[in-house]
């Protein structure tokens, strides 16, 4: 949550308050900070009703401000990107914006990230191949899919390991295309770690050994995801 020691966030709140049409949103943020949810959402309701009367450029200005503020900060998103705001103002604005936009990749990236539609992320990259934030989202998303497929090992593999190999190849392509070259070693290591279990599982299948876990012990290769698995009985 926001606090008195965080000067940057206080400056942000002042910036919101200084905007004539964002007064009720500033009030919402302050009340949320104080833990007064009911009063906060009452202020947000007034703000959202007013925002429907704005012109489209004004709606775009607000959406851009909010995402530039908290796109990469989950803690801030919990305050600034509440469900009513996302569903009633931000999503409709991004819908319209993406239909009109020909140059700026940001609205596509924001829509894809916050409404879980990867097709918009790929559109963002088509529009601007230098959009590292969009590219890193794809890298992260694909690595999560690889990790999900192996998280029950050594008990069982989820899906087709060859699919994971394909995802890994795509991740490698995106790593190579990152503008931020300093970030490449980090993502390269993440990719290599994610593919260890996949490659070991494929090797085990080719060996025709009857037991994956025993095969790993015999060959001194990792076969365990090290994720805790919990089983429940009724």
TIVO-460238 format. One record per residue: residue in one letter; chain; x, y negated, z negated of N, C-alpha, C in turn. Coordinates in steps of 0.02 Angstrom, whole numbers, plus 32768, in hexadecimal, padded with zeros to 4 digits. Atoms other than C-alpha are relative to their C-alpha. Layout:
! TIVO-460238
(roti A A (X Y Z) (X Y Z) (X Y Z));
...
This chain:
! TIVO-460238
(roti X A (802A 803C 8000) (8000 8000 8000) (802C 7FC1 8000));
(roti X A (7FDC 803E 8001) (8031 7F4B 8011) (8010 7FEE 7FB7));
(roti X A (7FEF 8015 8043) (8088 7EFE 7F7A) (8023 7FBD 8002));
(roti X A (7FE4 8044 8005) (80CC 7E57 7F3D) (8049 7FFD 8014));
(roti X A (7FB9 8000 7FF1) (817F 7E8C 7F5C) (800E 8005 804B));
(roti X A (7FF4 7FF7 7FB9) (8167 7EAB 8014) (7FF2 7FC0 8026));
(roti X A (8008 8042 7FE2) (8185 7E01 8061) (7FE6 8004 8048));
(roti X A (8014 7FFB 7FB9) (8170 7E3A 8116) (7FB5 800D 8007));
(roti X A (8047 7FF1 7FFB) (80C3 7E81 80F7) (7FD7 7FC4 7FE9));
(roti X A (8024 803C 8015) (808F 7DE4 809B) (7FFF 7FCD 8038));
(roti X A (7FFE 802D 7FC7) (80C8 7D7F 8130) (7FCE 8016 8036));
(roti X A (8031 7FE6 7FCF) (805F 7DEF 819F) (7FB9 7FEE 7FEC));
(roti X A (8043 8011 8018) (7FC6 7DD3 8133) (7FF2 7FB6 800A));
(roti X A (8008 8048 7FF4) (7FE3 7D17 813E) (7FF2 7FF2 804A));
(roti X A (800C 8009 7FB8) (7FEB 7D27 81FB) (7FB9 8012 8013));
(roti X A (8046 7FED 7FF3) (7F43 7D80 81FB) (7FD1 7FCA 7FE7));
(roti X A (802B 8034 801E) (7EF7 7CFD 8189) (8000 7FC0 8029));
(roti X A (7FFA 803F 7FDB) (7F36 7C70 81F8) (7FD8 8001 8041));
(roti X A (8027 7FFB 7FC2) (7ED1 7CB1 828C) (7FB7 7FF4 7FEF));
(roti X A (8043 8017 8012) (7E27 7C5D 8288) (7FCD 8038 8004));
(roti X A (8033 7FCD 7FF7) (7DC6 7CF5 82C5) (8010 8041 7FDA));
(roti X A (7FED 7FC3 8023) (7E20 7D74 8258) (7FF9 7FFA 7FB4));
(roti X A (8005 800D 8048) (7DF0 7D2E 81AD) (7FE3 803C 7FDA));
(roti X A (8020 7FC8 8023) (7D7D 7DBE 817F) (802D 803E 8001));
(roti X A (7FD1 7FC8 7FFE) (7E01 7E3C 81B6) (8036 7FF7 7FCB));
(roti X A (7FCF 800E 8035) (7E7F 7DE6 8143) (7FE2 8010 7FBC));
(roti X A (8022 7FF1 803F) (7E00 7DF3 80B7) (7FFB 804B 7FF5));
(roti X A (8003 7FB7 8003) (7DE9 7EAB 80DD) (8044 801C 7FE8));
(roti X A (7FBE 7FE7 8011) (7EA6 7EC8 80D2) (8011 7FF2 7FB7));
(roti X A (7FF1 8012 8045) (7EB6 7E6C 802D) (7FD7 802B 7FCF));
(roti X A (802A 7FD8 802C) (7E24 7ECA 7FE0) (8016 8049 8000));
(roti X A (7FE6 7FBC 7FFD) (7E6A 7F71 801C) (803E 8006 7FD5));
(roti X A (7FC3 8001 8028) (7F0F 7F43 7FCC) (7FF0 8004 7FB5));
(roti X A (8014 8002 8046) (7EB4 7F27 7F28) (7FD8 803F 7FEB));
(roti X A (8025 7FC3 800F) (7E5B 7FCE 7F35) (7FB5 7FF8 7FFF));
(roti X A (8048 800F 8000) (7DB0 7F7F 7F4D) (7FE2 8015 8043));
(roti X A (8014 7FE5 7FBF) (7D75 7FF0 7FDB) (7FBC 7FE7 8016));
(roti X A (8044 8013 7FED) (7CBC 7FC5 7FD7) (7FFE 7FB8 8019));
(roti X A (7FFF 8046 7FEC) (7CDA 7F0A 7FDE) (8029 7FF6 8040));
(roti X A (7FD5 8005 7FC5) (7D64 7F22 805E) (7FD9 8012 803F));
(roti X A (8023 7FEB 7FC3) (7CF5 7F80 80D8) (7FC4 7FD4 800F));
(roti X A (8034 8031 7FF3) (7C6B 7F00 80C2) (801D 7FC6 8029));
(roti X A (7FDE 8035 7FDA) (7CE6 7E7B 80FE) (8011 8019 8046));
(roti X A (7FF0 7FE5 7FBE) (7D1B 7EEE 818C) (7FC3 8004 802D));
(roti X A (803E 7FFE 7FD9) (7C66 7F04 81C3) (7FF1 7FBC 801F));
(roti X A (800B 8045 7FE6) (7C56 7E47 81D5) (8031 7FF1 8038));
(roti X A (7FCD 800B 7FCD) (7CF9 7E40 8236) (7FEF 8024 8041));
(roti X A (800F 7FD9 7FC4) (7CC4 7ECA 82AD) (7FC4 7FE4 8025));
(roti X A (803A 801F 7FE0) (7C1C 7E78 82CD) (8014 7FC2 8027));
(roti X A (7FE7 803D 7FDE) (7C75 7DD6 82F8) (8029 8012 803D));
(roti X A (7FD3 7FEF 7FC9) (7CF3 7E2F 8368) (7FDA 8013 8040));
(roti X A (8028 7FEE 7FC6) (7C67 7E6A 83DB) (7FEF 7FC3 802A));
(roti X A (8010 803E 7FDD) (7C4C 7DB3 840A) (803D 7FE1 8021));
(roti X A (7FC3 801C 7FE2) (7D00 7D94 843C) (8003 8010 804A));
(roti X A (7FF0 7FEE 7FBB) (7D3C 7D8E 84EE) (8033 8039 7FFF));
(roti X A (7FD5 7FC4 7FFD) (7DA2 7E23 8529) (8048 7FEF 7FEF));
(roti X A (7FBB 8013 8010) (7E49 7DC6 851E) (800A 7FF9 7FB5));
(roti X A (7FFA 8006 8049) (7E27 7DA1 8467) (8000 8045 7FDF));
(roti X A (7FFF 7FBC 801B) (7E01 7E57 8446) (8043 8022 800D));
(roti X A (7FBD 7FE5 7FF0) (7EA2 7E8A 849E) (8035 7FE3 7FD2));
(roti X A (7FCF 8021 802B) (7F04 7E0C 8438) (8001 8020 7FBA));
(roti X A (8004 7FE2 8042) (7EC6 7E57 8395) (801C 8047 8001));
(roti X A (7FE9 7FBB 7FFB) (7EE4 7F0B 83CB) (804C 8003 8006));
(roti X A (7FB7 8001 7FF8) (7F95 7EE3 8403) (8023 7FEC 7FBF));
(roti X A (7FE2 8015 803F) (7FB9 7E88 8360) (8002 8039 7FCE));
(roti X A (8005 7FCB 8032) (7F7F 7F19 82F5) (8030 8039 8010));
(roti X A (7FD4 7FC9 7FEE) (7FDE 7F9E 8356) (8049 7FED 7FFD));
(roti X A (7FBB 8016 8006) (807D 7F37 8360) (8015 7FFD 7FB7));
(roti X A (7FF3 8002 8047) (806F 7F28 82A4) (800D 8045 7FE3));
(roti X A (7FFE 7FC2 8026) (8056 7FDD 8272) (8004 8040 802A));
(roti X A (7FFD 7FC5 7FD5) (806D 8052 8307) (802D 8036 7FE4));
(roti X A (7FCE 7FD0 8017) (8104 80A5 82B6) (8002 8007 7FB4));
(roti X A (7FFF 7FFF 8049) (80D3 8096 81FF) (7FBE 801E 7FE6));
(roti X A (803C 7FDD 8016) (8058 8117 81BB) (7FE0 7FDE 7FC4));
(roti X A (801B 8020 803C) (8045 80BB 8115) (7FD6 7FC3 8013));
(roti X A (8026 803A 7FEA) (800D 801D 816D) (7FC2 8014 8027));
(roti X A (8039 7FE9 7FDA) (7F9A 807E 81E0) (7FC5 8010 7FD3));
(roti X A (8035 7FEE 802E) (7F38 80BA 8149) (7FD6 7FC4 7FEC));
(roti X A (8025 803D 8010) (7F08 8005 8126) (7FE4 7FDF 803F));
(roti X A (8012 802A 7FC6) (7F06 7FAE 81CE) (7FD7 8025 8034));
(roti X A (8023 7FDC 7FCC) (7EBD 8039 8239) (7FC9 802D 7FE3));
(roti X A (8037 7FD9 801D) (7E20 806F 81DE) (7FD3 801C 8037));
(roti X A (802B 7FDF 7FCE) (7DA3 80DF 8236) (7FCE 7FD0 8020));
(roti X A (8030 802E 7FDF) (7D1D 8058 8250) (8022 7FD1 8032));
(roti X A (7FDB 802C 7FD3) (7D9F 7FE4 829D) (8014 8025 803F));
(roti X A (7FEA 7FD9 7FC6) (7DE2 806D 830E) (7FC6 8011 802F));
(roti X A (8038 7FE8 7FD6) (7D38 80AA 834A) (7FD8 7FC7 801E));
(roti X A (802D 8035 7FEA) (7CDC 8004 835B) (8022 7FC9 8028));
(roti X A (7FDD 8036 7FDD) (7D61 7F8C 839A) (803B 8019 8029));
(roti X A (7FC2 7FEE 7FDE) (7E07 7FDD 83C5) (7FF5 8030 803A));
(roti X A (800A 7FD0 7FCA) (7DCD 8073 842A) (7FDC 7FE1 803D));
(roti X A (8020 801F 7FC5) (7D50 8012 8497) (802D 7FCE 8024));
(roti X A (7FD3 8031 7FE1) (7DD2 7F8B 84B4) (8035 8023 802A));
(roti X A (7FCD 7FDB 7FDB) (7E58 8008 84E7) (7FE3 8023 803D));
(roti X A (8022 7FE1 7FC7) (7DDC 8063 8557) (7FFD 7FCF 803B));
(roti X A (8008 8033 7FCB) (7DB9 7FC4 85B8) (8044 7FE8 8018));
(roti X A (7FBD 8019 7FF0) (7E6E 7F8A 85B2) (8024 8030 8030));
(roti X A (7FDD 7FCF 7FD7) (7EB2 802B 85FC) (7FE3 8004 8047));
(roti X A (801F 7FFF 7FBE) (7E35 8023 868B) (8017 7FC5 802B));
(roti X A (7FED 803C 7FDC) (7E74 7F76 86B9) (804C 7FF7 8007));
(roti X A (7FB8 800D 8004) (7F2D 7F7F 868E) (8027 8020 8039));
(roti X A (7FD7 7FE7 7FC9) (7FAB 7F92 871C) (804B 7FFE 7FF1));
(roti X A (7FB9 800B 800D) (8051 7F63 86CA) (8015 8016 7FBB));
(roti X A (7FED 7FF6 8045) (8053 7F72 860D) (7FF0 8047 7FE9));
(roti X A (800A 7FBA 8016) (806C 8023 85C9) (7FE3 8005 7FBA));
(roti X A (8013 7FFC 8047) (803F 7FF6 8516) (7FB9 8018 7FF2));
(roti X A (8043 7FE7 8010) (7F82 800C 8519) (7FF7 804A 800E));
(roti X A (8004 7FB8 7FF2) (7F97 80B8 8568) (8022 8027 7FC8));
(roti X A (7FDC 7FDE 8036) (8018 80E8 84E5) (7FD6 8000 7FC0));
(roti X A (8028 8006 803D) (7FAA 80A9 8457) (7FC3 802E 8002));
(roti X A (803B 7FD5 7FF9) (7F11 8103 8499) (8015 8049 7FF8));
(roti X A (7FEB 7FBB 8003) (7F70 81A5 84B0) (8015 8016 7FBB));
(roti X A (7FE6 7FEE 8042) (7FC4 81A2 8406) (7FC8 8002 7FCC));
(roti X A (8030 8007 8037) (7F31 816C 839B) (7FBD 8021 800E));
(roti X A (803D 7FDB 7FF1) (7EA6 81C8 83F6) (8011 8045 801D));
(roti X A (7FE9 7FBB 7FF2) (7F0C 8266 8416) (7FF0 8017 8047));
(roti X A (800A 7FEE 7FBA) (7F06 8266 84D3) (8042 7FF8 8025));
(roti X A (7FBD 8004 7FE3) (7FAE 8291 851F) (8000 7FE7 8048));
(roti X A (8002 8018 7FBB) (7F73 8265 85CF) (800F 7FB5 8003));
(roti X A (7FF3 8048 8001) (7F7A 81AE 859E) (804A 7FF2 7FF4));
(roti X A (7FB8 8008 800C) (802D 81C3 8560) (8026 8009 8041));
(roti X A (7FDF 7FF5 7FC0) (8060 8209 8608) (7FF2 7FC6 8030));
(roti X A (800F 803B 7FD8) (8008 8178 865D) (802C 7FC5 7FEB));
(roti X A (7FD5 8036 8019) (806A 8101 85EE) (8046 8007 801E));
(roti X A (7FBE 7FF5 7FE5) (810C 8150 862A) (8003 7FF6 804C));
(roti X A (8002 800E 7FB9) (80D7 8148 86DF) (8003 7FB5 800D));
(roti X A (8001 8048 7FF9) (80B8 8090 86C7) (8043 7FE1 7FEC));
(roti X A (7FC0 801B 8018) (815A 8072 8667) (802B 803A 7FE7));
(roti X A (7FD5 7FC9 8014) (81DC 80FE 8664) (8030 7FEE 7FC7));
(roti X A (7FD4 8016 8036) (823E 8097 85E5) (7FDC 7FFE 7FBD));
(roti X A (8027 8002 803E) (81B6 80A7 8562) (8016 803A 7FD3));
(roti X A (7FE6 7FCB 802B) (8219 810B 84E2) (7FCE 8016 7FCB));
(roti X A (8031 7FEC 8032) (818B 8108 8464) (7FD0 8034 801C));
(roti X A (802B 7FCD 7FE0) (811D 8166 84DE) (8026 8041 800A));
(roti X A (7FD8 7FC4 7FF2) (81A9 81DD 850B) (800E 8026 7FBF));
(roti X A (7FF3 7FDF 8040) (81D2 8201 8454) (7FC1 8022 7FE5));
(roti X A (803F 7FE0 8015) (811A 8226 8434) (7FF9 8044 8023));
(roti X A (8005 7FC1 7FDB) (811E 82AB 84BD) (8032 8032 7FE4));
(roti X A (7FCD 7FD4 801C) (81C0 82F3 8478) (7FE8 801E 7FBE));
(roti X A (8017 7FE9 8041) (8178 82FD 83C9) (7FC5 8031 8007));
(roti X A (803B 7FD6 7FF6) (80D4 8347 8405) (8013 8046 8019));
(roti X A (7FEC 7FBF 7FE4) (8128 83D0 846A) (8029 8029 7FCD));
(roti X A (7FDA 7FDD 8034) (81A1 83FB 83DD) (7FD1 801D 7FCB));
(roti X A (8031 7FE7 8030) (810D 840C 8367) (7FDD 803E 801B));
(roti X A (8020 7FC5 7FE2) (80BC 8486 83E1) (802F 803C 7FFD));
(roti X A (7FCF 7FC9 8004) (815C 84ED 83E7) (8004 801A 7FB9));
(roti X A (7FFA 7FEB 8046) (816B 84EE 832A) (7FC1 8024 7FE8));
(roti X A (803E 7FDE 8013) (80B4 851F 8317) (8000 8048 8018));
(roti X A (8001 7FBC 7FE3) (80CD 85B5 8387) (802B 8031 7FD9));
(roti X A (7FD1 7FD4 8023) (8158 85F8 8318) (7FF6 7FFF 7FB4));
(roti X A (8001 800B 8048) (811D 85C6 826B) (7FE9 803D 7FD7));
(roti X A (8013 7FC3 8024) (80D9 8674 8240) (8034 8037 8006));
(roti X A (7FCB 7FCD 7FFA) (8178 86D0 826E) (8022 8009 7FBC));
(roti X A (7FF9 7FC6 7FD4) (81B6 8751 8247) (7FC1 802B 8008));
(roti X A (803C 7FD6 7FFE) (8103 8792 8233) (7FE4 8004 8048));
(roti X A (8019 7FFF 7FBC) (80C5 875E 82DF) (800B 7FBD 8022));
(roti X A (7FF7 803B 7FD7) (80DD 86E2 836C) (7FBC 7FEA 801A));
(roti X A (8040 801A 7FE8) (804B 8671 839F) (8008 7FEB 8049));
(roti X A (7FFF 8014 7FB9) (8030 866A 845B) (8037 8024 8027));
(roti X A (7FD0 7FE4 7FD1) (80AD 8687 84E6) (8042 7FDB 7FF8));
(roti X A (7FC0 8023 8009) (8166 8662 84C2) (801A 7FDF 8040));
(roti X A (7FEA 8020 7FC2) (8182 863A 8579) (7FE2 7FBB 8009));
(roti X A (801D 8043 8000) (810B 85A8 8565) (802C 7FD1 7FD8));
(roti X A (7FD5 802A 802B) (8179 8567 84D9) (8041 7FEF 8025));
(roti X A (7FC4 800F 7FD9) (8211 8575 854B) (7FF2 7FC8 8032));
(roti X A (8013 8035 7FD1) (81B5 850A 85CA) (7FF9 7FBD 7FDD));
(roti X A (8005 803E 8026) (818B 848A 8545) (8045 7FE5 7FEF));
(roti X A (7FBC 8014 8010) (8241 8489 8513) (8023 7FDF 803B));
(roti X A (7FE1 801E 7FC4) (8277 8464 85C5) (7FE5 7FBA 800B));
(roti X A (801C 8044 7FF8) (81FF 83D1 85CB) (801C 7FD1 7FCC));
(roti X A (7FE2 802A 8034) (8240 8391 8525) (8046 7FEB 8014));
(roti X A (7FBC 8010 7FEA) (82F1 839A 856A) (8000 7FC9 8034));
(roti X A (8005 8034 7FCD) (82BD 8333 8600) (7FF3 7FBB 7FE1));
(roti X A (8011 8040 8020) (8272 82AD 8590) (803A 7FE6 7FD6));
(roti X A (7FC5 8016 8026) (830B 82AA 851F) (8032 7FE0 802E));
(roti X A (7FCF 801B 7FD0) (8379 828E 85B7) (7FEB 7FBB 801A));
(roti X A (8019 803F 7FE4) (830A 81FC 85ED) (7FF8 7FC9 7FCC));
(roti X A (8007 8033 8034) (8309 81A1 8546) (802F 7FC5 800E));
(roti X A (7FD7 803C 7FF9) (8346 80EE 8555) (802C 7FF8 7FC3));
(roti X A (7FDB 8003 803F) (837D 80F6 849F) (8030 803B 7FFD));
(roti X A (7FD0 7FC9 7FFD) (8419 815F 84B9) (8017 8017 7FBB));
(roti X A (7FEC 7FED 8043) (8441 815C 8400) (7FD0 8033 7FE1));
(roti X A (8032 7FD1 801A) (83A1 81BF 83E0) (8006 8045 801E));
(roti X A (7FFC 7FC0 7FDC) (83CF 824A 8459) (801D 8038 7FD6));
(roti X A (7FE4 7FC9 8028) (843F 82AF 83E2) (7FCF 801B 7FCC));
(roti X A (8031 7FE9 8031) (83B6 82B4 835E) (7FCC 802D 8020));
(roti X A (8034 7FD9 7FE0) (8332 82F3 83D6) (801C 8040 801F));
(roti X A (7FE1 7FC4 7FE5) (83AC 836B 8427) (8007 8036 7FCB));
(roti X A (7FF9 7FD1 8038) (83CD 83BB 837E) (7FBB 801C 7FED));
(roti X A (8043 7FE9 8010) (8312 83C3 835A) (7FE8 8034 8032));
(roti X A (8014 7FD0 7FCC) (82F4 841B 8400) (8024 8043 7FF7));
(roti X A (7FD9 7FC3 8008) (837F 8498 83E4) (7FE7 8029 7FC4));
(roti X A (801A 7FDD 803B) (833E 84C1 8336) (7FBD 8021 800D));
(roti X A (8043 7FE6 7FF2) (828C 84D8 8375) (8003 803E 802D));
(roti X A (7FFD 7FC9 7FD0) (82C3 8550 83FE) (8025 803E 7FE6));
(roti X A (7FDB 7FC6 8019) (832E 85C3 8391) (7FD3 803C 7FF8));
(roti X A (802D 7FC7 800C) (829C 862F 835A) (7FE1 8019 8041));
(roti X A (801E 7FEC 7FC0) (824E 862E 8407) (8030 802D 8027));
(roti X A (7FCF 7FDA 7FDA) (82EE 866B 845A) (800F 8043 7FDE));
(roti X A (7FF3 7FC1 8024) (830D 86EC 83D2) (7FC6 8031 8009));
(roti X A (803A 7FD4 7FF6) (825C 872E 83E4) (8000 801F 8045));
(roti X A (7FFC 7FE7 7FBC) (8272 873F 84A0) (8036 8036 8006));
(roti X A (7FCA 7FCD 7FFF) (8317 879B 8487) (7FE8 8040 7FDF));
(roti X A (8019 7FC4 8023) (82C3 8811 840C) (7FD0 8027 802D));
(roti X A (802E 7FDD 7FD4) (8237 8837 8487) (8025 8027 8036));
(roti X A (7FDA 7FDF 7FCA) (82B6 8860 850E) (8027 803C 7FE5));
(roti X A (7FD9 7FC9 801D) (8314 88D3 8496) (7FD6 803F 7FF4));
(roti X A (802E 7FC9 800E) (8279 8942 8479) (800A 801C 7FB9));
(roti X A (7FF9 7FEB 8046) (82AB 894D 83C3) (7FBB 7FFE 7FDF));
(roti X A (8044 7FFD 801B) (8210 897E 835D) (7FF1 7FCC 7FCA));
(roti X A (800D 802C 8039) (8227 88FF 82D0) (8029 7FBF 8007));
(roti X A (7FDE 8041 7FF5) (824E 8846 82EB) (802B 7FEC 7FC4));
(roti X A (7FDB 8014 803C) (8284 8826 8237) (8040 802A 7FF8));
(roti X A (7FC6 7FD4 8005) (82F8 88BC 8234) (8032 7FF0 8037));
(roti X A (7FD4 8012 7FC8) (833E 888D 82DE) (8028 7FC2 7FEF));
(roti X A (7FDC 803C 8014) (8369 87E2 8298) (8037 800E 7FCF));
(roti X A (7FCD 7FEE 8031) (83C6 882D 8205) (803A 8023 8021));
(roti X A (7FCC 7FDA 7FDF) (8425 88A3 8276) (802D 7FD3 802B));
(roti X A (7FDB 802B 7FD3) (8459 8817 82EB) (8013 7FBD 7FE1));
(roti X A (7FF0 803E 8025) (846C 878F 8267) (7FE4 7FC3 8023));
(roti X A (8022 8037 7FDE) (83EF 8721 82C0) (7FC1 7FEC 7FD9));
(roti X A (803A 801A 8024) (8365 86B4 8279) (7FBF 801C 801D));
(roti X A (8042 7FE8 7FE9) (82B7 8701 8282) (7FC8 7FE3 7FD5));
(roti X A (8031 801A 8030) (825F 86A4 81F4) (7FFA 7FB5 8009));
(roti X A (800C 8047 7FF9) (820F 85FA 8209) (800D 7FDA 7FBF));
(roti X A (7FF7 801D 8042) (8227 85DB 814E) (7FC4 7FD6 7FEA));
(roti X A (803D 8020 8015) (8176 8596 8147) (7FDB 802F 7FD1));
(roti X A (8026 7FD8 802F) (810E 85D0 80B4) (7FBD 8013 8020));
(roti X A (8041 7FE8 7FE7) (8077 8639 80E5) (7FD5 8017 7FC6));
(roti X A (802D 7FEF 8037) (7FE1 8649 8074) (7FC5 8027 801B));
(roti X A (8039 7FD8 7FEC) (7F5C 86CF 8083) (7FCC 7FFF 7FC8));
(roti X A (8036 8005 8031) (7EB4 86C0 802E) (7FCF 803A 800A));
(roti X A (8033 7FCC 7FFD) (7E38 8747 8003) (7FC1 7FE8 7FDC));
(roti X A (803F 8012 8020) (7D81 872D 7FDC) (7FF0 8033 7FC9));
